[in-house]
Amino acid sequence: MKKIQEILISTRTMAVLLLVYAVAMAVATFVENDYGTPAAKALIYNAKWFEVVMFLLILNFVGNIQRYRLLRREKWPVLVFHLAFVFIFIGGAITRYISYEGMMHIREGETTNEIVSDRHFLKVRIEDGGDVLSYPDKPYLMSPLSYKIRAAYDFHGQRIDMKGIGYIQRKKDSLVPNASGKEYLHIVSAGESGRVNYYLNSGETKSINGMLVSFNKAIEGAVEFKKDGNQLLIRTPEDAEYMTMATQETGVNKKDEFQPLALRSLYTIGNLRLVVPEGLVKGNLIMVEGDRNKDQTLPDLLRLEIKGPKTTQIAEIPVQAGNPELARQFNIDGMNLMIGYGPTIYNTPFAVKLDRFVLDTYPGSDSPSSFESYVQIIDNGKSTPEHIYMNNVLNYKGYRFFQSSYDPDRRGTVLSVNHDFWGTLITYIGYVFLF
Protein backbone atom coordinates (compact mmCIF):
# COMPACT_ATOMS: atom_id res chain seq x y z
CA MET A 1 0.00 0.00 0.00
CA LYS A 2 2.85 2.35 0.88
CA LYS A 3 4.53 1.55 -2.43
CA ILE A 4 1.35 2.47 -4.36
CA GLN A 5 1.08 5.69 -2.37
CA GLU A 6 4.67 6.60 -3.19
CA ILE A 7 4.04 6.00 -6.89
CA LEU A 8 0.84 8.08 -6.90
CA ILE A 9 2.45 11.15 -5.32
CA SER A 10 5.87 10.94 -6.98
CA THR A 11 7.13 13.80 -9.13
CA ARG A 12 7.70 11.35 -11.99
CA THR A 13 4.01 10.39 -11.91
CA MET A 14 3.12 14.08 -11.86
CA ALA A 15 5.26 14.70 -14.94
CA VAL A 16 3.70 11.77 -16.83
CA LEU A 17 0.15 12.81 -15.91
CA LEU A 18 0.77 16.43 -16.92
CA LEU A 19 2.24 15.26 -20.23
CA VAL A 20 -0.80 13.04 -20.89
CA TYR A 21 -3.07 15.94 -19.94
CA ALA A 22 -1.28 18.36 -22.28
CA VAL A 23 -1.27 15.91 -25.21
CA ALA A 24 -4.96 15.13 -24.66
CA MET A 25 -5.83 18.84 -24.72
CA ALA A 26 -3.84 19.31 -27.93
CA VAL A 27 -5.51 16.33 -29.62
CA ALA A 28 -8.92 17.58 -28.45
CA THR A 29 -8.27 20.89 -30.21
CA PHE A 30 -7.69 19.12 -33.54
CA VAL A 31 -10.68 16.80 -33.04
CA GLU A 32 -12.92 19.78 -32.24
CA ASN A 33 -11.72 21.61 -35.33
CA ASP A 34 -12.36 18.63 -37.66
CA TYR A 35 -15.40 16.96 -36.08
CA GLY A 36 -16.96 19.55 -33.76
CA THR A 37 -17.24 20.08 -30.01
CA PRO A 38 -19.43 16.98 -29.31
CA ALA A 39 -16.72 14.73 -30.76
CA ALA A 40 -14.01 16.34 -28.61
CA LYS A 41 -16.19 15.97 -25.50
CA ALA A 42 -17.09 12.35 -26.26
CA LEU A 43 -13.52 11.24 -26.98
CA ILE A 44 -11.57 13.32 -24.47
CA TYR A 45 -13.11 15.97 -22.22
CA ASN A 46 -15.94 13.76 -20.88
CA ALA A 47 -14.22 10.40 -21.32
CA LYS A 48 -13.68 8.23 -18.24
CA TRP A 49 -9.93 7.93 -18.81
CA PHE A 50 -9.59 11.74 -18.87
CA GLU A 51 -11.51 11.97 -15.59
CA VAL A 52 -9.14 9.38 -14.09
CA VAL A 53 -6.15 11.48 -15.20
CA MET A 54 -7.62 14.57 -13.53
CA PHE A 55 -8.42 12.63 -10.33
CA LEU A 56 -4.88 11.24 -10.15
CA LEU A 57 -3.46 14.73 -10.65
CA ILE A 58 -5.52 16.02 -7.72
CA LEU A 59 -4.27 13.15 -5.54
CA ASN A 60 -0.72 13.83 -6.64
CA PHE A 61 -0.83 17.55 -5.90
CA VAL A 62 -2.54 17.07 -2.52
CA GLY A 63 -0.12 14.27 -1.59
CA ASN A 64 2.89 16.39 -2.44
CA ILE A 65 1.73 19.10 -0.05
CA GLN A 66 2.34 16.74 2.86
CA ARG A 67 5.29 14.91 1.35
CA TYR A 68 7.34 18.06 0.79
CA ARG A 69 5.95 19.96 3.81
CA LEU A 70 4.67 22.78 1.66
CA LEU A 71 2.74 24.33 4.56
CA ARG A 72 5.97 25.85 5.87
CA ARG A 73 6.23 29.60 5.22
CA GLU A 74 9.37 29.35 3.09
CA LYS A 75 7.55 26.95 0.70
CA TRP A 76 4.31 28.88 0.32
CA PRO A 77 5.01 29.86 -3.32
CA VAL A 78 5.21 26.17 -4.25
CA LEU A 79 2.12 25.46 -2.11
CA VAL A 80 0.13 28.11 -3.98
CA PHE A 81 1.20 26.56 -7.30
CA HIS A 82 -0.07 23.14 -6.18
CA LEU A 83 -3.30 24.54 -4.77
CA ALA A 84 -3.95 26.39 -8.03
CA PHE A 85 -4.13 23.14 -9.99
CA VAL A 86 -6.22 21.46 -7.28
CA PHE A 87 -8.78 24.28 -7.42
CA ILE A 88 -8.83 24.30 -11.23
CA PHE A 89 -9.43 20.55 -11.42
CA ILE A 90 -12.10 20.58 -8.69
CA GLY A 91 -13.84 23.49 -10.42
CA GLY A 92 -13.78 21.55 -13.67
CA ALA A 93 -15.29 18.51 -11.95
CA ILE A 94 -18.15 20.62 -10.55
CA THR A 95 -18.79 22.05 -14.01
CA ARG A 96 -18.75 18.56 -15.51
CA TYR A 97 -21.07 16.79 -13.07
CA ILE A 98 -23.33 19.43 -11.50
CA SER A 99 -23.59 22.49 -13.72
CA TYR A 100 -25.35 22.94 -17.04
CA GLU A 101 -25.81 25.48 -19.80
CA GLY A 102 -28.30 26.11 -22.55
CA MET A 103 -30.34 28.67 -24.47
CA MET A 104 -33.40 30.71 -23.49
CA HIS A 105 -35.59 32.03 -26.31
CA ILE A 106 -38.07 34.83 -25.54
CA ARG A 107 -40.37 36.83 -27.81
CA GLU A 108 -41.19 40.46 -27.02
CA GLY A 109 -43.92 40.66 -24.39
CA GLU A 110 -43.56 36.99 -23.44
CA THR A 111 -42.31 35.40 -20.21
CA THR A 112 -40.49 32.11 -19.73
CA ASN A 113 -38.44 30.14 -17.23
CA GLU A 114 -37.35 27.40 -19.66
CA ILE A 115 -33.78 26.72 -20.71
CA VAL A 116 -33.16 24.36 -23.63
CA SER A 117 -30.09 22.36 -22.60
CA ASP A 118 -26.86 22.33 -24.54
CA ARG A 119 -26.39 18.67 -23.57
CA HIS A 120 -28.31 15.93 -25.39
CA PHE A 121 -30.23 13.03 -23.86
CA LEU A 122 -31.74 9.75 -25.05
CA LYS A 123 -35.49 9.97 -24.38
CA VAL A 124 -37.72 6.89 -24.52
CA ARG A 125 -41.43 6.29 -24.03
CA ILE A 126 -43.11 2.90 -24.51
CA GLU A 127 -46.83 2.23 -25.03
CA ASP A 128 -48.79 -0.99 -25.36
CA GLY A 129 -52.56 -1.38 -25.06
CA GLY A 130 -53.03 2.08 -23.57
CA ASP A 131 -50.37 1.52 -20.90
CA VAL A 132 -47.63 4.16 -21.23
CA LEU A 133 -44.28 4.28 -19.44
CA SER A 134 -41.85 7.20 -19.74
CA TYR A 135 -38.25 6.50 -18.72
CA PRO A 136 -35.66 8.89 -17.24
CA ASP A 137 -33.63 10.77 -19.83
CA LYS A 138 -30.10 9.41 -20.22
CA PRO A 139 -27.26 11.80 -21.19
CA TYR A 140 -25.01 10.69 -24.05
CA LEU A 141 -22.46 12.46 -26.22
CA MET A 142 -22.69 11.47 -29.87
CA SER A 143 -20.30 12.10 -32.75
CA PRO A 144 -19.14 10.26 -35.89
CA LEU A 145 -16.16 9.04 -33.83
CA SER A 146 -18.11 7.96 -30.75
CA TYR A 147 -21.71 6.71 -30.60
CA LYS A 148 -21.54 4.32 -27.66
CA ILE A 149 -25.14 4.09 -26.57
CA ARG A 150 -25.95 1.07 -24.44
CA ALA A 151 -29.39 1.24 -22.85
CA ALA A 152 -31.91 -1.34 -21.62
CA TYR A 153 -35.57 -0.80 -20.74
CA ASP A 154 -38.02 -3.08 -18.97
CA PHE A 155 -41.67 -2.79 -19.99
CA HIS A 156 -43.67 -5.05 -17.66
CA GLY A 157 -41.18 -7.89 -17.96
CA GLN A 158 -40.38 -7.36 -21.64
CA ARG A 159 -36.80 -6.21 -22.19
CA ILE A 160 -35.81 -3.78 -24.93
CA ASP A 161 -32.12 -3.13 -25.66
CA MET A 162 -30.76 -0.19 -27.64
CA LYS A 163 -27.29 0.14 -29.10
CA GLY A 164 -25.77 2.99 -31.09
CA ILE A 165 -24.47 1.84 -34.49
CA GLY A 166 -23.79 5.13 -36.25
CA TYR A 167 -23.96 8.89 -36.16
CA ILE A 168 -23.97 11.20 -39.19
CA GLN A 169 -23.48 14.93 -38.79
CA ARG A 170 -25.56 17.19 -41.06
CA LYS A 171 -27.11 14.15 -42.71
CA LYS A 172 -27.76 14.39 -46.45
CA ASP A 173 -29.15 11.90 -48.95
CA SER A 174 -27.17 11.17 -52.08
CA LEU A 175 -28.20 8.96 -55.00
CA VAL A 176 -25.65 6.71 -56.68
CA PRO A 177 -26.97 6.00 -60.22
CA ASN A 178 -27.75 2.32 -60.80
CA ALA A 179 -29.99 1.04 -63.60
CA SER A 180 -31.09 -1.89 -61.42
CA GLY A 181 -31.69 0.27 -58.34
CA LYS A 182 -34.93 1.65 -56.94
CA GLU A 183 -36.87 4.43 -58.66
CA TYR A 184 -36.86 7.80 -56.88
CA LEU A 185 -38.45 11.20 -57.29
CA HIS A 186 -35.74 13.85 -56.87
CA ILE A 187 -36.92 17.07 -55.20
CA VAL A 188 -34.81 20.13 -54.49
CA SER A 189 -36.07 22.57 -51.86
CA ALA A 190 -34.91 26.16 -51.61
CA GLY A 191 -35.00 28.10 -48.36
CA GLU A 192 -32.98 29.98 -45.76
CA SER A 193 -30.72 26.95 -45.32
CA GLY A 194 -29.99 26.89 -49.06
CA ARG A 195 -30.47 24.05 -51.51
CA VAL A 196 -31.46 20.67 -50.02
CA ASN A 197 -31.94 17.43 -51.98
CA TYR A 198 -34.70 14.95 -51.14
CA TYR A 199 -35.36 11.56 -52.70
CA LEU A 200 -38.78 9.90 -52.39
CA ASN A 201 -39.44 6.26 -53.17
CA SER A 202 -42.93 5.21 -54.28
CA GLY A 203 -45.31 5.25 -51.28
CA GLU A 204 -42.96 7.41 -49.21
CA THR A 205 -43.71 10.68 -47.39
CA LYS A 206 -41.30 13.31 -46.09
CA SER A 207 -41.62 16.61 -44.28
CA ILE A 208 -39.96 19.40 -46.26
CA ASN A 209 -39.82 22.85 -44.65
CA GLY A 210 -42.73 21.91 -42.39
CA MET A 211 -45.00 20.60 -45.17
CA LEU A 212 -45.72 16.94 -45.99
CA VAL A 213 -44.69 15.81 -49.47
CA SER A 214 -45.63 12.36 -50.79
CA PHE A 215 -44.99 10.24 -53.87
CA ASN A 216 -47.70 7.80 -55.02
CA LYS A 217 -49.43 8.11 -51.65
CA ALA A 218 -52.65 10.03 -50.98
CA ILE A 219 -52.39 12.21 -47.86
CA GLU A 220 -54.83 15.00 -47.08
CA GLY A 221 -53.15 18.39 -46.84
CA ALA A 222 -49.90 17.18 -48.42
CA VAL A 223 -48.17 18.08 -51.67
CA GLU A 224 -48.74 14.89 -53.69
CA PHE A 225 -46.72 13.64 -56.63
CA LYS A 226 -48.06 10.75 -58.69
CA LYS A 227 -46.75 8.67 -61.56
CA ASP A 228 -49.33 8.22 -64.32
CA GLY A 229 -47.85 6.10 -67.07
CA ASN A 230 -44.79 8.00 -68.28
CA GLN A 231 -46.05 11.26 -66.85
CA LEU A 232 -45.58 12.88 -63.44
CA LEU A 233 -48.49 14.74 -61.84
CA ILE A 234 -48.64 17.14 -58.91
CA ARG A 235 -51.48 18.11 -56.58
CA THR A 236 -51.15 20.93 -54.05
CA PRO A 237 -53.28 21.67 -50.95
CA GLU A 238 -53.59 25.31 -52.05
CA ASP A 239 -53.21 27.30 -55.23
CA ALA A 240 -49.53 27.27 -56.14
CA GLU A 241 -47.55 29.38 -58.57
CA TYR A 242 -44.67 28.02 -60.60
CA MET A 243 -42.06 29.50 -62.90
CA THR A 244 -40.13 27.61 -65.56
CA MET A 245 -36.56 28.70 -64.99
CA ALA A 246 -35.37 28.32 -68.60
CA THR A 247 -38.11 30.49 -70.14
CA GLN A 248 -39.30 32.52 -67.10
CA GLU A 249 -42.86 31.51 -68.00
CA THR A 250 -45.28 31.30 -65.07
CA GLY A 251 -48.36 29.27 -64.30
CA VAL A 252 -50.75 28.29 -61.53
CA ASN A 253 -51.41 24.85 -60.08
CA LYS A 254 -55.04 24.76 -58.90
CA LYS A 255 -55.80 23.57 -55.38
CA ASP A 256 -56.60 19.83 -54.99
CA GLU A 257 -56.24 19.13 -58.74
CA PHE A 258 -53.71 16.77 -60.28
CA GLN A 259 -51.91 18.60 -63.08
CA PRO A 260 -48.87 17.67 -65.19
CA LEU A 261 -45.64 18.47 -63.36
CA ALA A 262 -43.44 21.09 -64.99
CA LEU A 263 -39.83 19.91 -64.66
CA ARG A 264 -37.09 22.39 -63.80
CA SER A 265 -39.73 24.81 -62.55
CA LEU A 266 -39.83 26.59 -59.21
CA TYR A 267 -43.08 25.84 -57.35
CA THR A 268 -44.14 28.15 -54.51
CA ILE A 269 -46.63 26.47 -52.17
CA GLY A 270 -47.14 28.64 -49.11
CA ASN A 271 -43.70 28.84 -47.48
CA LEU A 272 -42.43 25.84 -49.45
CA ARG A 273 -40.36 26.37 -52.58
CA LEU A 274 -39.31 23.30 -54.54
CA VAL A 275 -38.05 22.12 -57.91
CA VAL A 276 -38.13 18.70 -59.57
CA PRO A 277 -35.04 18.94 -61.81
CA GLU A 278 -35.56 15.71 -63.76
CA GLY A 279 -37.86 12.77 -64.25
CA LEU A 280 -37.73 9.66 -62.09
CA VAL A 281 -34.20 8.40 -61.48
CA LYS A 282 -32.89 4.96 -60.55
CA GLY A 283 -30.09 4.30 -58.11
CA ASN A 284 -29.00 3.40 -54.60
CA LEU A 285 -29.70 5.93 -51.88
CA ILE A 286 -26.88 6.53 -49.41
CA MET A 287 -26.47 8.86 -46.43
CA VAL A 288 -23.51 11.25 -46.38
CA GLU A 289 -22.20 13.96 -44.09
CA GLY A 290 -23.01 17.49 -45.19
CA ASP A 291 -20.58 20.37 -45.49
CA ARG A 292 -19.69 22.09 -42.18
CA ASN A 293 -20.41 25.55 -43.58
CA LYS A 294 -23.03 25.13 -46.30
CA ASP A 295 -25.13 22.50 -44.51
CA GLN A 296 -24.79 23.55 -40.88
CA THR A 297 -28.58 23.88 -40.47
CA LEU A 298 -29.24 20.26 -41.49
CA PRO A 299 -30.13 17.88 -38.63
CA ASP A 300 -27.82 15.06 -37.62
CA LEU A 301 -28.89 11.41 -37.69
CA LEU A 302 -28.47 8.82 -34.93
CA ARG A 303 -28.77 5.15 -35.93
CA LEU A 304 -29.84 2.70 -33.24
CA GLU A 305 -30.20 -1.05 -33.16
CA ILE A 306 -33.35 -1.87 -31.19
CA LYS A 307 -33.70 -5.43 -29.92
CA GLY A 308 -37.10 -6.53 -28.62
CA PRO A 309 -38.18 -9.84 -27.06
CA LYS A 310 -38.52 -11.41 -30.53
CA THR A 311 -37.21 -9.14 -33.27
CA THR A 312 -34.50 -6.58 -33.99
CA GLN A 313 -34.74 -3.46 -36.15
CA ILE A 314 -32.73 -0.39 -37.09
CA ALA A 315 -34.06 3.01 -36.03
CA GLU A 316 -32.95 6.33 -37.52
CA ILE A 317 -33.45 9.29 -35.17
CA PRO A 318 -33.07 12.89 -36.43
CA VAL A 319 -31.09 15.15 -34.10
CA GLN A 320 -31.37 18.92 -34.06
CA ALA A 321 -29.80 21.28 -31.53
CA GLY A 322 -32.38 23.38 -29.72
CA ASN A 323 -35.30 21.07 -30.56
CA PRO A 324 -36.30 19.03 -27.47
CA GLU A 325 -39.51 17.72 -29.08
CA LEU A 326 -37.96 15.96 -32.08
CA ALA A 327 -38.66 12.20 -31.87
CA ARG A 328 -39.68 9.21 -34.00
CA GLN A 329 -42.16 6.42 -33.37
CA PHE A 330 -41.37 2.74 -33.95
CA ASN A 331 -43.24 -0.50 -33.41
CA ILE A 332 -41.44 -3.60 -32.23
CA ASP A 333 -43.13 -6.82 -31.12
CA GLY A 334 -46.45 -5.03 -30.64
CA MET A 335 -45.02 -2.21 -28.52
CA ASN A 336 -44.99 1.42 -29.69
CA LEU A 337 -41.72 3.20 -28.93
CA MET A 338 -41.29 6.97 -29.06
CA ILE A 339 -37.55 7.65 -29.22
CA GLY A 340 -35.79 10.99 -29.30
CA TYR A 341 -32.23 12.16 -28.88
CA GLY A 342 -31.72 15.83 -28.16
CA PRO A 343 -31.85 18.58 -25.55
CA THR A 344 -34.05 18.59 -22.49
CA ILE A 345 -35.78 21.46 -20.67
CA TYR A 346 -34.44 22.98 -17.43
CA ASN A 347 -36.61 25.34 -15.40
CA THR A 348 -35.25 28.34 -13.51
CA PRO A 349 -36.73 29.22 -10.07
CA PHE A 350 -37.70 32.61 -11.51
CA ALA A 351 -39.07 33.91 -14.81
CA VAL A 352 -37.66 36.27 -17.44
CA LYS A 353 -39.87 38.63 -19.47
CA LEU A 354 -38.64 40.37 -22.61
CA ASP A 355 -39.95 43.93 -22.70
CA ARG A 356 -38.01 45.11 -25.72
CA PHE A 357 -35.32 43.90 -28.11
CA VAL A 358 -33.16 46.52 -29.81
CA LEU A 359 -30.86 45.95 -32.78
CA ASP A 360 -28.64 48.68 -34.21
CA THR A 361 -27.03 48.42 -37.64
CA TYR A 362 -24.02 50.05 -39.25
CA PRO A 363 -24.88 53.20 -41.25
CA GLY A 364 -26.07 52.29 -44.75
CA SER A 365 -26.03 48.56 -43.97
CA ASP A 366 -28.26 45.83 -42.55
CA SER A 367 -25.33 44.28 -40.68
CA PRO A 368 -25.91 44.48 -36.90
CA SER A 369 -23.48 46.62 -34.94
CA SER A 370 -25.04 45.71 -31.58
CA PHE A 371 -28.15 44.13 -30.13
CA GLU A 372 -29.56 44.18 -26.62
CA SER A 373 -32.45 42.92 -24.52
CA TYR A 374 -34.48 44.85 -21.98
CA VAL A 375 -35.92 42.25 -19.62
CA GLN A 376 -37.62 41.85 -16.27
CA ILE A 377 -36.67 39.24 -13.68
CA ILE A 378 -39.88 38.06 -12.03
CA ASP A 379 -39.22 36.32 -8.72
CA ASN A 380 -41.91 35.69 -6.08
CA GLY A 381 -44.14 38.35 -7.59
CA LYS A 382 -41.42 41.00 -7.64
CA SER A 383 -40.19 42.40 -10.97
CA THR A 384 -36.70 43.80 -11.45
CA PRO A 385 -35.74 45.52 -14.75
CA GLU A 386 -32.44 44.40 -16.27
CA HIS A 387 -30.45 45.18 -19.39
CA ILE A 388 -28.47 42.51 -21.28
CA TYR A 389 -26.12 43.25 -24.17
CA MET A 390 -22.88 41.95 -25.64
CA ASN A 391 -20.54 43.07 -22.85
CA ASN A 392 -23.07 43.22 -20.04
CA VAL A 393 -23.85 39.84 -18.46
CA LEU A 394 -26.84 39.42 -16.15
CA ASN A 395 -26.02 37.46 -12.97
CA TYR A 396 -28.94 36.24 -10.88
CA LYS A 397 -29.11 33.41 -8.32
CA GLY A 398 -26.20 31.50 -9.82
CA TYR A 399 -27.42 31.92 -13.42
CA ARG A 400 -25.51 34.00 -15.96
CA PHE A 401 -27.37 35.36 -18.99
CA PHE A 402 -25.44 36.37 -22.11
CA GLN A 403 -26.81 38.08 -25.22
CA SER A 404 -26.33 35.41 -27.87
CA SER A 405 -28.60 35.89 -30.89
CA TYR A 406 -32.02 37.04 -32.05
CA ASP A 407 -34.99 36.08 -34.24
CA PRO A 408 -34.89 36.93 -37.97
CA ASP A 409 -37.82 39.38 -37.55
CA ARG A 410 -35.93 41.09 -34.69
CA ARG A 411 -38.86 40.64 -32.29
CA GLY A 412 -37.28 37.99 -30.12
CA THR A 413 -34.03 37.35 -28.29
CA VAL A 414 -31.88 34.28 -27.69
CA LEU A 415 -29.96 34.29 -24.42
CA SER A 416 -27.14 31.91 -23.59
CA VAL A 417 -27.54 30.72 -19.99
CA ASN A 418 -24.86 29.26 -17.75
CA HIS A 419 -25.67 27.72 -14.36
CA ASP A 420 -22.20 27.11 -12.95
CA PHE A 421 -21.65 29.50 -10.05
CA TRP A 422 -19.50 27.23 -7.87
CA GLY A 423 -17.58 25.62 -10.71
CA THR A 424 -16.69 29.01 -12.19
CA LEU A 425 -15.83 30.54 -8.81
CA ILE A 426 -13.53 27.70 -7.73
CA THR A 427 -11.82 27.59 -11.14
CA TYR A 428 -11.20 31.35 -11.05
CA ILE A 429 -9.71 31.02 -7.56
CA GLY A 430 -7.31 28.48 -9.05
CA TYR A 431 -6.35 30.90 -11.82
CA VAL A 432 -5.73 33.66 -9.25
CA PHE A 433 -3.39 31.34 -7.33
CA LEU A 434 -1.63 30.37 -10.54
CA PHE A 435 -0.95 33.91 -11.76
Buried (B, 14 or more C-beta within 10 A) or exposed (E): EEEEEEEBBBEEBBEBBBEBBEEBEEEBEEBBEEBBBBBBBBBBBBBEEBBEBBEBBBBBBBBBBEBBEBEEEEBEEBBEEBBBBBBBBBBBBBBBEEBBBBBBBBBBEEEBBBBBBBBBBBBBBBBBEEEEEEBEBBEBBBBBBBBEBEBEBEBEEBEBBBBBEBBBBBBBBEBEEEEEBBBBBBBBBBBEEEEBEBBBEBEBEBEBBEBBBBBBBEEEEBBBBBBEEEEBBBBBBEEBBBBBBEEEEEEEBEEEEBBEBBBEBBBBBBEBBBBBEEBBBEBEBEEEBBEEEEBEBBBBBBBBBBBBEEEEBEBBBBBBBBBBEBBBEBEBBEBBBBBBBBBBEBEBEBBBBBBEBBEEEEEEEEEEEEBBBBBBBBBEEEEEEBEBBEEEEBEBEBBBBBBBEBBEEEEBBBBBBBBBBBBBBBBEBBEEBEE
